[in-house]
Amino acid sequence: MSWFKSSHSEASGNACVEVAVCEGEGVAIRDSVYPDRAVRVSRAALAALVSGVAAGHLAHLAS
């Protein structure tokens, strides 16, 4: 599985969110600090998460 980092990640490569395309319709998401732990979701679920974050719907979870 090939992992991709966001262009907004730290230059040192630590503390990054990484995404990999899985077989079928899935994607895997992990924190680079814990590379042995990943969550697999559908592409639709990832799109909904990204959309919700961009729209500010999850901002209350950051405090």
Summary of the structure (lengths in Angstrom):
residues: 63
radius of gyration: 12.5
end to end distance: 33.5
largest distance: 35.5
contacts: 130
relative contact order: 0.16
helix: 25%
strand: 30%
